[in-house]
Amino acid sequence: MCKSKLEVRTAHLQEISQASMIKAGNNPKGANTMSEITYTKQADYLIPDLTLPTEPELPLGRYALMHRDYLEQHKRVAYLNLLTSGGLNAHLHQTEQTALSRLELLTKRLAKEQGVTEELKEKAPMQWVQAMNAIRSQAEEVILEELIYS
């Protein structure tokens, strides 16, 4: 007597729920794979027990958060690769540190090129503040273009 498709499918699902572990095969591209995937049965569904690797908590500043949002919105694959490999926080922290050091370096260089000195600060403080704000904005534009949104 021939089994119906529904009976065959039901029997297959029962075998899977009893086994509850499936070994992942070798990845031909050499990526890291889990050796076993476990499942939890909830109602009639098998839900894989997947967790992200734990990452150390690192202080993330303004530039790191801006870069994370950019990756999440525009570079989705890179964002997910960093997230699932456990390297997202380290990448964002490194981006933040690079942006801050680059901002300081560019600010000093632009101030020197434009003649904004301590003497100007003493003689005309409002003019010095105006010039330094303009310089900082220029440096920040460069950082946003080169580091954060690329």
C-alpha positions as CSV (number, residue, x, y, z in Angstrom):
1,M,0.0,0.0,0.0
2,C,1.4,3.4,-1.0
3,K,1.9,6.1,1.6
4,S,0.5,9.5,0.9
5,K,2.7,12.5,0.6
6,L,1.4,13.9,3.9
7,E,2.3,10.7,5.7
8,V,5.8,10.7,4.2
9,R,6.4,14.3,5.2
10,T,5.1,13.7,8.7
11,A,7.4,10.7,9.1
12,H,10.3,12.8,7.9
13,L,9.6,15.6,10.3
14,Q,9.3,13.1,13.2
15,E,12.8,11.7,12.3
16,I,14.2,15.2,12.3
17,S,12.7,16.1,15.7
18,Q,14.0,12.9,17.2
19,A,17.5,13.5,15.8
20,S,17.5,17.2,16.8
21,M,21.1,17.5,15.7
22,I,22.4,17.9,12.2
23,K,26.0,18.0,11.3
24,A,27.1,20.7,8.9
25,G,29.2,19.7,6.0
26,N,32.5,21.1,5.0
27,N,32.5,24.5,3.4
28,P,34.4,24.4,0.1
29,K,35.4,28.1,0.5
30,G,37.1,27.4,3.8
31,A,34.8,29.5,5.9
32,N,34.3,28.6,9.6
33,T,31.2,26.5,10.1
34,M,29.5,25.1,13.1
35,S,30.1,21.4,13.5
36,E,26.6,20.8,14.9
37,I,23.3,22.7,14.7
38,T,20.8,22.0,17.4
39,Y,17.1,22.7,17.2
40,T,14.5,23.4,19.7
41,K,10.9,22.3,19.0
42,Q,8.3,25.0,19.6
43,A,4.8,23.8,18.8
44,D,5.1,22.2,15.4
45,Y,8.3,24.1,14.3
46,L,12.0,23.3,14.8
47,I,13.9,26.5,15.6
48,P,17.7,26.5,15.2
49,D,19.6,27.4,18.4
50,L,21.8,30.1,16.9
51,T,23.7,32.7,18.9
52,L,26.2,35.4,18.0
53,P,29.7,35.2,19.3
54,T,30.3,37.3,22.3
55,E,32.4,40.5,21.7
56,P,34.2,42.5,24.3
57,E,32.4,45.8,25.1
58,L,34.5,48.7,23.8
59,P,33.6,52.4,24.1
60,L,32.0,53.5,20.9
61,G,31.9,57.2,20.2
62,R,30.1,59.4,17.6
63,Y,32.1,58.4,14.6
64,A,31.8,54.6,15.4
65,L,28.1,54.9,15.7
66,M,27.8,56.9,12.5
67,H,29.9,54.2,10.7
68,R,27.8,51.4,12.2
69,D,24.6,53.1,10.9
70,Y,26.2,53.5,7.5
71,L,27.3,49.9,7.3
72,E,23.9,48.7,8.4
73,Q,22.1,50.8,5.9
74,H,24.4,50.7,2.8
75,K,26.9,47.9,3.2
76,R,24.6,45.2,4.6
77,V,26.8,42.2,3.7
78,A,29.9,43.7,5.3
79,Y,27.9,44.6,8.4
80,L,26.5,41.1,8.8
81,N,29.9,39.5,8.2
82,L,31.5,41.6,10.9
83,L,28.5,41.0,13.2
84,T,28.5,37.2,12.8
85,S,32.2,36.9,13.0
86,G,32.4,38.8,16.3
87,G,34.5,41.6,14.9
88,L,32.0,44.4,14.7
89,N,32.8,46.2,17.9
90,A,36.6,45.9,17.3
91,H,36.2,47.3,13.8
92,L,34.0,50.2,15.1
93,H,36.4,51.0,17.9
94,Q,39.3,51.0,15.5
95,T,37.4,53.3,13.1
96,E,36.6,55.7,16.1
97,Q,40.3,55.8,17.1
98,T,41.5,56.4,13.6
99,A,38.9,59.2,13.1
100,L,39.8,61.0,16.3
101,S,43.6,60.9,15.6
102,R,43.0,62.0,12.0
103,L,40.8,64.8,13.2
104,E,43.5,66.1,15.5
105,L,46.2,65.8,12.9
106,L,44.1,67.6,10.2
107,T,43.1,70.3,12.6
108,K,46.7,71.1,13.6
109,R,47.8,71.0,9.9
110,L,45.0,73.2,8.7
111,A,45.5,75.7,11.5
112,K,49.2,76.0,10.7
113,E,48.4,76.4,7.0
114,Q,45.8,79.1,7.6
115,G,48.0,81.0,10.2
116,V,45.7,80.4,13.1
117,T,48.1,80.7,16.1
118,E,48.1,81.3,19.8
119,E,48.9,84.9,19.1
120,L,45.6,85.3,17.3
121,K,43.9,83.6,20.2
122,E,45.3,86.3,22.6
123,K,44.6,89.3,20.3
124,A,41.3,88.4,18.7
125,P,39.6,85.4,20.6
126,M,36.4,85.6,18.6
127,Q,38.2,85.5,15.3
128,W,40.3,82.6,16.5
129,V,37.2,80.7,17.6
130,Q,35.5,81.3,14.2
131,A,38.6,80.2,12.3
132,M,39.0,77.1,14.5
133,N,35.4,76.1,14.0
134,A,35.8,76.4,10.3
135,I,39.0,74.3,10.4
136,R,37.3,71.7,12.5
137,S,34.4,71.5,10.1
138,Q,36.8,71.1,7.1
139,A,38.7,68.3,8.9
140,E,35.4,66.6,9.9
141,E,34.2,66.7,6.3
142,V,37.4,64.9,5.2
143,I,37.0,62.3,7.9
144,L,33.4,61.6,7.1
145,E,34.1,61.2,3.4
146,E,37.2,59.0,3.8
147,L,36.5,56.9,6.9
148,I,32.9,56.9,8.0
149,Y,31.0,56.8,4.7
150,S,33.3,54.6,2.7
